[in-house]
Structures are given as C-alpha cells and as structure tokens.
Amino acid sequence: MSRSGPVLPPHGEGVSGDRAIQQSLERAWPADLASADEKQLCALGTSLLRADATGIGRADWPVFFGERRQAVAPAFAVARFRIQAVIARRGGAVGRAVVHLVWAGADRGGTYTDGRVTDLHFTRTVTRKGAKWIPQPQH
C-alpha cells in the first residue's frame, strides 16, 4: 500500500492481480453486514452477473430478467468471463444491500477488458419461510 492508497494491479495483469483488487475493495468499504448475509449476497451477485453477461442461468432470475422464453445472445463469452473481486455492503436503508463486482470478460467482438465494474442492488424480504434477498431490476 502506498501513501496515496492501495496499489492496484495494472490492467491485463490476469488472475494474479485479482487478490489485490479484492483487498482494495475490502479496505475501501469496511464490512457492515452480517457475515452470513455478505456471503450470501456475494454468491447471489456473482450468479446474477454471470447470467446477465453470459446468458447462462437467466431462467434462475425471473424477477430480474422477466419470463422471457426466447434465447438472448450473450454479450460476453462464457470461457473468458471471470469475477475479479466482489463485496456486499448495506444499501443505505434497512433491508437493502449493494453487491459491488469487479470483473473481466471478452465481448462478442473478442475484445477482452478487465476492471469492469457492476453494482447490483438487492432488498431483503421476510416471509414465513425466512428471509430472502431479491435483486432489483436496473433502471
């Protein structure tokens, strides 16, 4: 860590730079959710982003993608998609959270870019079966 802040790996560093990105996110935004909630939200956010970017698993997210039954061409190649870092934090109000993801991928044209940033918002719903985090559609 330098005096001006954490040192991030240069773009294109690959998997070896992901740990530094994860540590930088964790230092920049200290944890403020219960550990179990953060772990669950990180898994949900990762799954949702993967479904959005690659098209795989969209049926698991009808609230987010709707009930579309037609095939949608994926924006990113499955084989060249990876999450570089992910954290979940409170979303400003009780029962809200934001999952902050840094990721890398190759688009349909073959252009590979790392350091892409996506924020996914969730609200907590409590039912008789327990609490559940629900993704909020992006506007």
C-alpha positions as a Markdown table, in Angstrom:
| # | Residue | x | y | z |
|---|---|---|---|---|
| 1 | Met | 0.0 | 0.0 | 0.0 |
| 2 | Ser | 1.4 | 3.4 | -0.9 |
| 3 | Arg | 0.8 | 6.6 | 0.9 |
| 4 | Ser | -1.9 | 7.6 | -1.5 |
| 5 | Gly | -3.8 | 4.4 | -1.2 |
| 6 | Pro | -3.7 | 0.8 | -2.2 |
| 7 | Val | -1.8 | -0.2 | -5.2 |
| 8 | Leu | -3.9 | -1.9 | -7.8 |
| 9 | Pro | -2.5 | -4.2 | -10.4 |
| 10 | Pro | -2.1 | -2.9 | -14.0 |
| 11 | His | -4.9 | -3.7 | -16.4 |
| 12 | Gly | -4.3 | -7.0 | -18.1 |
| 13 | Glu | -2.5 | -8.5 | -15.1 |
| 14 | Gly | -4.8 | -11.5 | -15.2 |
| 15 | Val | -5.8 | -13.8 | -12.3 |
| 16 | Ser | -2.7 | -12.9 | -10.3 |
| 17 | Gly | -4.0 | -9.4 | -9.8 |
| 18 | Asp | -7.4 | -10.3 | -8.5 |
| 19 | Arg | -6.4 | -10.7 | -4.9 |
| 20 | Ala | -5.1 | -7.1 | -4.8 |
| 21 | Ile | -8.4 | -5.9 | -6.3 |
| 22 | Gln | -10.4 | -7.8 | -3.6 |
| 23 | Gln | -8.2 | -6.5 | -0.8 |
| 24 | Ser | -8.6 | -2.9 | -2.2 |
| 25 | Leu | -12.4 | -3.2 | -2.2 |
| 26 | Glu | -12.4 | -4.5 | 1.3 |
| 27 | Arg | -10.2 | -1.7 | 2.6 |
| 28 | Ala | -12.2 | 1.0 | 0.8 |
| 29 | Trp | -15.6 | -0.2 | 2.1 |
| 30 | Pro | -15.3 | -1.9 | 5.5 |
| 31 | Ala | -17.8 | -4.7 | 6.1 |
| 32 | Asp | -21.2 | -3.5 | 7.5 |
| 33 | Leu | -23.4 | -6.6 | 7.0 |
| 34 | Ala | -23.6 | -9.8 | 9.0 |
| 35 | Ser | -21.1 | -12.2 | 7.6 |
| 36 | Ala | -23.7 | -14.7 | 6.5 |
| 37 | Asp | -25.6 | -12.0 | 4.6 |
| 38 | Glu | -22.5 | -10.8 | 2.9 |
| 39 | Lys | -21.5 | -14.3 | 1.9 |
| 40 | Gln | -25.0 | -15.0 | 0.5 |
| 41 | Leu | -25.2 | -11.7 | -1.3 |
| 42 | Cys | -21.8 | -12.1 | -2.9 |
| 43 | Ala | -22.8 | -15.5 | -4.2 |
| 44 | Leu | -26.1 | -14.2 | -5.5 |
| 45 | Gly | -24.5 | -11.2 | -7.1 |
| 46 | Thr | -21.9 | -13.3 | -8.8 |
| 47 | Ser | -24.5 | -15.7 | -10.1 |
| 48 | Leu | -26.7 | -12.8 | -11.3 |
| 49 | Leu | -23.9 | -11.0 | -13.1 |
| 50 | Arg | -22.7 | -14.3 | -14.8 |
| 51 | Ala | -26.3 | -14.9 | -16.0 |
| 52 | Asp | -26.6 | -11.3 | -17.3 |
| 53 | Ala | -23.2 | -11.2 | -19.0 |
| 54 | Thr | -23.1 | -14.8 | -20.5 |
| 55 | Gly | -26.8 | -15.6 | -20.7 |
| 56 | Ile | -26.3 | -18.9 | -18.7 |
| 57 | Gly | -28.7 | -19.2 | -15.8 |
| 58 | Arg | -31.1 | -16.4 | -16.7 |
| 59 | Ala | -34.1 | -18.7 | -16.0 |
| 60 | Asp | -33.0 | -18.7 | -12.3 |
| 61 | Trp | -33.6 | -14.9 | -12.2 |
| 62 | Pro | -37.2 | -14.3 | -13.4 |
| 63 | Val | -37.6 | -11.2 | -11.2 |
| 64 | Phe | -34.6 | -9.7 | -12.8 |
| 65 | Phe | -34.9 | -10.9 | -16.5 |
| 66 | Gly | -38.6 | -11.4 | -16.7 |
| 67 | Glu | -40.3 | -14.5 | -18.0 |
| 68 | Arg | -38.7 | -14.2 | -21.5 |
| 69 | Arg | -38.5 | -17.6 | -23.1 |
| 70 | Gln | -36.6 | -16.6 | -26.2 |
| 71 | Ala | -32.9 | -17.1 | -26.4 |
| 72 | Val | -30.8 | -13.9 | -25.9 |
| 73 | Ala | -27.3 | -13.8 | -27.4 |
| 74 | Pro | -24.8 | -13.4 | -24.6 |
| 75 | Ala | -22.8 | -10.2 | -24.5 |
| 76 | Phe | -19.7 | -12.0 | -23.2 |
| 77 | Ala | -18.0 | -15.3 | -23.9 |
| 78 | Val | -18.5 | -17.8 | -21.0 |
| 79 | Ala | -15.0 | -19.1 | -21.3 |
| 80 | Arg | -13.5 | -15.6 | -21.0 |
| 81 | Phe | -15.6 | -14.3 | -18.1 |
| 82 | Arg | -14.4 | -14.1 | -14.5 |
| 83 | Ile | -15.2 | -12.2 | -11.3 |
| 84 | Gln | -12.1 | -10.4 | -10.1 |
| 85 | Ala | -13.5 | -9.2 | -6.8 |
| 86 | Val | -16.8 | -8.9 | -5.0 |
| 87 | Ile | -18.1 | -7.4 | -1.8 |
| 88 | Ala | -21.6 | -6.7 | -0.4 |
| 89 | Arg | -22.5 | -3.7 | 1.7 |
| 90 | Arg | -25.6 | -2.0 | 3.1 |
| 91 | Gly | -27.5 | -0.2 | 0.5 |
| 92 | Gly | -28.3 | 3.0 | 2.5 |
| 93 | Ala | -31.6 | 1.8 | 4.1 |
| 94 | Val | -32.6 | -1.1 | 6.3 |
| 95 | Gly | -33.2 | -4.2 | 4.3 |
| 96 | Arg | -31.2 | -3.0 | 1.3 |
| 97 | Ala | -27.8 | -4.0 | 0.1 |
| 98 | Val | -25.5 | -3.4 | -2.9 |
| 99 | Val | -23.1 | -6.0 | -4.3 |
| 100 | His | -20.1 | -4.4 | -5.9 |
| 101 | Leu | -18.4 | -6.6 | -8.5 |
| 102 | Val | -15.2 | -6.1 | -10.5 |
| 103 | Trp | -15.0 | -8.4 | -13.4 |
| 104 | Ala | -13.3 | -9.3 | -16.7 |
| 105 | Gly | -14.6 | -10.6 | -20.0 |
| 106 | Ala | -14.4 | -10.8 | -23.7 |
| 107 | Asp | -17.3 | -9.3 | -25.6 |
| 108 | Arg | -18.8 | -10.7 | -28.8 |
| 109 | Gly | -16.2 | -8.9 | -30.9 |
| 110 | Gly | -13.4 | -10.6 | -28.9 |
| 111 | Thr | -12.3 | -7.5 | -27.0 |
| 112 | Tyr | -11.1 | -8.6 | -23.6 |
| 113 | Thr | -11.3 | -6.0 | -20.8 |
| 114 | Asp | -10.7 | -6.3 | -17.1 |
| 115 | Gly | -11.6 | -4.0 | -14.3 |
| 116 | Arg | -15.2 | -3.7 | -15.4 |
| 117 | Val | -17.5 | -2.6 | -12.5 |
| 118 | Thr | -21.1 | -3.5 | -11.8 |
| 119 | Asp | -23.3 | -2.7 | -8.8 |
| 120 | Leu | -26.3 | -4.9 | -8.2 |
| 121 | His | -28.9 | -3.8 | -5.7 |
| 122 | Phe | -30.9 | -6.2 | -3.5 |
| 123 | Thr | -33.8 | -5.9 | -1.0 |
| 124 | Arg | -34.4 | -8.2 | 1.9 |
| 125 | Thr | -37.8 | -9.8 | 2.0 |
| 126 | Val | -39.1 | -11.7 | 5.0 |
| 127 | Thr | -41.7 | -14.5 | 4.6 |
| 128 | Arg | -42.9 | -17.4 | 6.7 |
| 129 | Lys | -40.1 | -19.4 | 5.1 |
| 130 | Gly | -37.4 | -16.9 | 6.3 |
| 131 | Ala | -35.5 | -14.0 | 4.8 |
| 132 | Lys | -34.6 | -13.8 | 1.2 |
| 133 | Trp | -32.5 | -11.3 | -0.8 |
| 134 | Ile | -34.3 | -10.2 | -4.0 |
| 135 | Pro | -32.4 | -8.4 | -6.9 |
| 136 | Gln | -33.8 | -5.1 | -8.0 |
| 137 | Pro | -34.0 | -4.5 | -11.8 |
| 138 | Gln | -31.6 | -2.0 | -13.1 |
| 139 | His | -33.1 | 1.2 | -14.4 |
